Amino acid sequence: MPKKPNHTCVTCGATYYNCDGCASMGAVTPWRSIACSVECYQAFLTVKELQAGRVTKAEADEMIQRSGFDTNKALPSVREALTPAPAETSVSEVTPVSTPAPTKKAKG
Protein backbone atom coordinates (compact mmCIF):
# COMPACT_ATOMS: atom_id res chain seq x y z
CA MET A 1 0.00 0.00 0.00
CA PRO A 2 1.48 3.41 -0.99
CA LYS A 3 2.26 5.74 1.85
CA LYS A 4 0.43 9.03 2.19
CA PRO A 5 2.38 12.06 0.87
CA ASN A 6 4.00 13.98 3.72
CA HIS A 7 6.13 16.51 1.79
CA THR A 8 5.63 19.16 -0.87
CA CYS A 9 8.42 19.83 -3.35
CA VAL A 10 9.77 23.38 -2.95
CA THR A 11 10.55 23.52 -6.66
CA CYS A 12 7.50 22.11 -8.46
CA GLY A 13 4.86 21.84 -5.71
CA ALA A 14 4.29 18.09 -6.14
CA THR A 15 3.36 16.13 -3.03
CA TYR A 16 5.32 12.96 -2.28
CA TYR A 17 6.20 10.56 0.54
CA ASN A 18 9.61 10.61 2.19
CA CYS A 19 10.77 8.78 5.29
CA ASP A 20 11.78 11.39 7.87
CA GLY A 21 14.07 9.05 9.84
CA CYS A 22 17.34 10.67 8.73
CA ALA A 23 16.03 14.21 9.13
CA SER A 24 14.95 13.48 12.71
CA MET A 25 18.61 12.88 13.66
CA GLY A 26 19.31 16.53 12.87
CA ALA A 27 22.80 15.98 11.47
CA VAL A 28 21.92 16.68 7.83
CA THR A 29 18.90 17.58 5.73
CA PRO A 30 18.34 14.85 3.15
CA TRP A 31 17.55 16.20 -0.31
CA ARG A 32 14.33 14.17 -0.40
CA SER A 33 12.92 16.27 2.44
CA ILE A 34 13.20 19.34 0.14
CA ALA A 35 12.47 18.12 -3.38
CA CYS A 36 10.62 15.28 -5.10
CA SER A 37 13.35 14.46 -7.62
CA VAL A 38 17.05 14.96 -8.31
CA GLU A 39 16.18 17.45 -11.08
CA CYS A 40 14.01 19.52 -8.73
CA TYR A 41 16.73 19.46 -6.07
CA GLN A 42 19.33 20.64 -8.60
CA ALA A 43 16.98 23.47 -9.61
CA PHE A 44 16.54 24.35 -5.92
CA LEU A 45 20.32 24.52 -5.45
CA THR A 46 20.72 26.60 -8.60
CA VAL A 47 18.16 29.16 -7.38
CA LYS A 48 19.95 29.35 -4.02
CA GLU A 49 23.31 29.93 -5.74
CA LEU A 50 21.75 32.60 -7.96
CA GLN A 51 20.11 34.37 -5.02
CA ALA A 52 23.38 34.32 -3.08
CA GLY A 53 25.20 35.87 -6.03
CA ARG A 54 27.57 32.93 -6.44
CA VAL A 55 26.51 32.34 -10.07
CA THR A 56 25.34 34.66 -12.82
CA LYS A 57 21.96 34.38 -14.52
CA ALA A 58 23.68 32.94 -17.62
CA GLU A 59 25.52 30.35 -15.51
CA ALA A 60 22.26 29.42 -13.77
CA ASP A 61 20.56 28.99 -17.16
CA GLU A 62 23.33 26.62 -18.23
CA MET A 63 23.09 24.66 -14.98
CA ILE A 64 19.34 24.23 -15.42
CA GLN A 65 19.73 23.07 -19.02
CA ARG A 66 22.33 20.48 -18.00
CA SER A 67 20.16 19.20 -15.15
CA GLY A 68 17.22 18.37 -17.40
CA PHE A 69 14.82 20.29 -15.17
CA ASP A 70 11.60 21.35 -16.95
CA THR A 71 10.97 24.97 -15.92
CA ASN A 72 7.38 24.67 -17.17
CA LYS A 73 6.67 22.42 -14.16
CA ALA A 74 8.24 24.84 -11.66
CA LEU A 75 6.33 26.90 -9.14
CA PRO A 76 5.86 30.52 -10.31
CA SER A 77 8.48 31.88 -7.89
CA VAL A 78 11.05 29.35 -9.09
CA ARG A 79 10.17 29.92 -12.74
CA GLU A 80 10.62 33.67 -12.25
CA ALA A 81 14.03 33.18 -10.63
CA LEU A 82 15.09 30.91 -13.48
CA THR A 83 13.81 33.04 -16.35
CA PRO A 84 16.51 32.87 -19.01
CA ALA A 85 18.88 35.80 -19.14
CA PRO A 86 18.32 38.10 -22.10
CA ALA A 87 20.70 37.58 -24.99
CA GLU A 88 23.80 39.70 -24.88
CA THR A 89 23.70 42.71 -27.18
CA SER A 90 26.63 42.85 -29.51
CA VAL A 91 28.60 46.05 -29.88
CA SER A 92 27.45 46.43 -33.50
CA GLU A 93 23.80 46.48 -32.35
CA VAL A 94 24.30 49.34 -29.90
CA THR A 95 23.12 52.72 -31.14
CA PRO A 96 25.66 55.41 -30.31
CA VAL A 97 24.44 58.07 -27.97
CA SER A 98 25.51 61.60 -28.78
CA THR A 99 26.37 63.87 -25.92
CA PRO A 100 25.84 67.62 -26.11
CA ALA A 101 28.95 69.72 -26.65
CA PRO A 102 30.14 71.42 -23.50
CA THR A 103 29.11 75.05 -23.24
CA LYS A 104 31.67 77.74 -22.54
CA LYS A 105 31.11 79.98 -19.60
CA ALA A 106 30.82 83.64 -20.48
CA LYS A 107 33.65 85.76 -19.10
CA GLY A 108 32.36 88.48 -16.98
MODELLER restraints for C-alpha pairs under 7 A, 6 or more apart:
rsr = mdl.restraints
at = mdl.atoms
rsr.add(forms.Gaussian(group=physical.xy_distance, feature=features.Distance(at['CA:3:A'], at['CA:17:A']), mean=6.37, stdev=0.5))
rsr.add(forms.Gaussian(group=physical.xy_distance, feature=features.Distance(at['CA:4:A'], at['CA:17:A']), mean=6.20, stdev=0.5))
rsr.add(forms.Gaussian(group=physical.xy_distance, feature=features.Distance(at['CA:5:A'], at['CA:15:A']), mean=5.72, stdev=0.5))
rsr.add(forms.Gaussian(group=physical.xy_distance, feature=features.Distance(at['CA:5:A'], at['CA:16:A']), mean=4.40, stdev=0.5))
rsr.add(forms.Gaussian(group=physical.xy_distance, feature=features.Distance(at['CA:5:A'], at['CA:17:A']), mean=4.12, stdev=0.5))
rsr.add(forms.Gaussian(group=physical.xy_distance, feature=features.Distance(at['CA:6:A'], at['CA:16:A']), mean=6.22, stdev=0.5))
rsr.add(forms.Gaussian(group=physical.xy_distance, feature=features.Distance(at['CA:6:A'], at['CA:17:A']), mean=5.16, stdev=0.5))
rsr.add(forms.Gaussian(group=physical.xy_distance, feature=features.Distance(at['CA:6:A'], at['CA:18:A']), mean=6.72, stdev=0.5))
rsr.add(forms.Gaussian(group=physical.xy_distance, feature=features.Distance(at['CA:7:A'], at['CA:15:A']), mean=5.57, stdev=0.5))
rsr.add(forms.Gaussian(group=physical.xy_distance, feature=features.Distance(at['CA:7:A'], at['CA:16:A']), mean=5.46, stdev=0.5))
rsr.add(forms.Gaussian(group=physical.xy_distance, feature=features.Distance(at['CA:7:A'], at['CA:17:A']), mean=6.08, stdev=0.5))
rsr.add(forms.Gaussian(group=physical.xy_distance, feature=features.Distance(at['CA:7:A'], at['CA:18:A']), mean=6.86, stdev=0.5))
rsr.add(forms.Gaussian(group=physical.xy_distance, feature=features.Distance(at['CA:7:A'], at['CA:33:A']), mean=6.83, stdev=0.5))
rsr.add(forms.Gaussian(group=physical.xy_distance, feature=features.Distance(at['CA:8:A'], at['CA:14:A']), mean=5.54, stdev=0.5))
rsr.add(forms.Gaussian(group=physical.xy_distance, feature=features.Distance(at['CA:8:A'], at['CA:15:A']), mean=4.36, stdev=0.5))
rsr.add(forms.Gaussian(group=physical.xy_distance, feature=features.Distance(at['CA:8:A'], at['CA:16:A']), mean=6.37, stdev=0.5))
rsr.add(forms.Gaussian(group=physical.xy_distance, feature=features.Distance(at['CA:9:A'], at['CA:15:A']), mean=6.27, stdev=0.5))
rsr.add(forms.Gaussian(group=physical.xy_distance, feature=features.Distance(at['CA:9:A'], at['CA:34:A']), mean=5.94, stdev=0.5))
rsr.add(forms.Gaussian(group=physical.xy_distance, feature=features.Distance(at['CA:9:A'], at['CA:35:A']), mean=4.41, stdev=0.5))
rsr.add(forms.Gaussian(group=physical.xy_distance, feature=features.Distance(at['CA:9:A'], at['CA:36:A']), mean=5.35, stdev=0.5))
rsr.add(forms.Gaussian(group=physical.xy_distance, feature=features.Distance(at['CA:10:A'], at['CA:34:A']), mean=6.14, stdev=0.5))
rsr.add(forms.Gaussian(group=physical.xy_distance, feature=features.Distance(at['CA:10:A'], at['CA:35:A']), mean=5.93, stdev=0.5))
rsr.add(forms.Gaussian(group=physical.xy_distance, feature=features.Distance(at['CA:11:A'], at['CA:35:A']), mean=6.61, stdev=0.5))
rsr.add(forms.Gaussian(group=physical.xy_distance, feature=features.Distance(at['CA:11:A'], at['CA:40:A']), mean=5.69, stdev=0.5))
rsr.add(forms.Gaussian(group=physical.xy_distance, feature=features.Distance(at['CA:11:A'], at['CA:44:A']), mean=6.10, stdev=0.5))
rsr.add(forms.Gaussian(group=physical.xy_distance, feature=features.Distance(at['CA:11:A'], at['CA:74:A']), mean=5.66, stdev=0.5))
rsr.add(forms.Gaussian(group=physical.xy_distance, feature=features.Distance(at['CA:11:A'], at['CA:75:A']), mean=5.94, stdev=0.5))
rsr.add(forms.Gaussian(group=physical.xy_distance, feature=features.Distance(at['CA:11:A'], at['CA:78:A']), mean=6.33, stdev=0.5))
rsr.add(forms.Gaussian(group=physical.xy_distance, feature=features.Distance(at['CA:12:A'], at['CA:73:A']), mean=5.77, stdev=0.5))
rsr.add(forms.Gaussian(group=physical.xy_distance, feature=features.Distance(at['CA:12:A'], at['CA:74:A']), mean=4.27, stdev=0.5))
rsr.add(forms.Gaussian(group=physical.xy_distance, feature=features.Distance(at['CA:12:A'], at['CA:75:A']), mean=4.97, stdev=0.5))
rsr.add(forms.Gaussian(group=physical.xy_distance, feature=features.Distance(at['CA:13:A'], at['CA:75:A']), mean=6.28, stdev=0.5))
rsr.add(forms.Gaussian(group=physical.xy_distance, feature=features.Distance(at['CA:16:A'], at['CA:36:A']), mean=6.44, stdev=0.5))
rsr.add(forms.Gaussian(group=physical.xy_distance, feature=features.Distance(at['CA:18:A'], at['CA:32:A']), mean=6.46, stdev=0.5))
rsr.add(forms.Gaussian(group=physical.xy_distance, feature=features.Distance(at['CA:18:A'], at['CA:33:A']), mean=6.56, stdev=0.5))
rsr.add(forms.Gaussian(group=physical.xy_distance, feature=features.Distance(at['CA:23:A'], at['CA:29:A']), mean=5.58, stdev=0.5))
rsr.add(forms.Gaussian(group=physical.xy_distance, feature=features.Distance(at['CA:23:A'], at['CA:30:A']), mean=6.44, stdev=0.5))
rsr.add(forms.Gaussian(group=physical.xy_distance, feature=features.Distance(at['CA:31:A'], at['CA:41:A']), mean=6.67, stdev=0.5))
rsr.add(forms.Gaussian(group=physical.xy_distance, feature=features.Distance(at['CA:35:A'], at['CA:41:A']), mean=5.21, stdev=0.5))
rsr.add(forms.Gaussian(group=physical.xy_distance, feature=features.Distance(at['CA:39:A'], at['CA:67:A']), mean=5.95, stdev=0.5))
rsr.add(forms.Gaussian(group=physical.xy_distance, feature=features.Distance(at['CA:39:A'], at['CA:68:A']), mean=6.47, stdev=0.5))
rsr.add(forms.Gaussian(group=physical.xy_distance, feature=features.Distance(at['CA:39:A'], at['CA:69:A']), mean=5.16, stdev=0.5))
rsr.add(forms.Gaussian(group=physical.xy_distance, feature=features.Distance(at['CA:40:A'], at['CA:69:A']), mean=6.54, stdev=0.5))
rsr.add(forms.Gaussian(group=physical.xy_distance, feature=features.Distance(at['CA:42:A'], at['CA:67:A']), mean=6.75, stdev=0.5))
rsr.add(forms.Gaussian(group=physical.xy_distance, feature=features.Distance(at['CA:43:A'], at['CA:64:A']), mean=6.31, stdev=0.5))
rsr.add(forms.Gaussian(group=physical.xy_distance, feature=features.Distance(at['CA:43:A'], at['CA:69:A']), mean=6.75, stdev=0.5))
rsr.add(forms.Gaussian(group=physical.xy_distance, feature=features.Distance(at['CA:46:A'], at['CA:60:A']), mean=6.09, stdev=0.5))
rsr.add(forms.Gaussian(group=physical.xy_distance, feature=features.Distance(at['CA:47:A'], at['CA:81:A']), mean=6.62, stdev=0.5))
rsr.add(forms.Gaussian(group=physical.xy_distance, feature=features.Distance(at['CA:49:A'], at['CA:55:A']), mean=5.89, stdev=0.5))
rsr.add(forms.Gaussian(group=physical.xy_distance, feature=features.Distance(at['CA:50:A'], at['CA:56:A']), mean=6.38, stdev=0.5))
rsr.add(forms.Gaussian(group=physical.xy_distance, feature=features.Distance(at['CA:50:A'], at['CA:57:A']), mean=6.80, stdev=0.5))
rsr.add(forms.Gaussian(group=physical.xy_distance, feature=features.Distance(at['CA:50:A'], at['CA:60:A']), mean=6.64, stdev=0.5))
rsr.add(forms.Gaussian(group=physical.xy_distance, feature=features.Distance(at['CA:57:A'], at['CA:85:A']), mean=5.73, stdev=0.5))
rsr.add(forms.Gaussian(group=physical.xy_distance, feature=features.Distance(at['CA:58:A'], at['CA:85:A']), mean=5.79, stdev=0.5))
rsr.add(forms.Gaussian(group=physical.xy_distance, feature=features.Distance(at['CA:61:A'], at['CA:82:A']), mean=6.87, stdev=0.5))
rsr.add(forms.Gaussian(group=physical.xy_distance, feature=features.Distance(at['CA:61:A'], at['CA:84:A']), mean=5.91, stdev=0.5))
rsr.add(forms.Gaussian(group=physical.xy_distance, feature=features.Distance(at['CA:71:A'], at['CA:79:A']), mean=5.94, stdev=0.5))
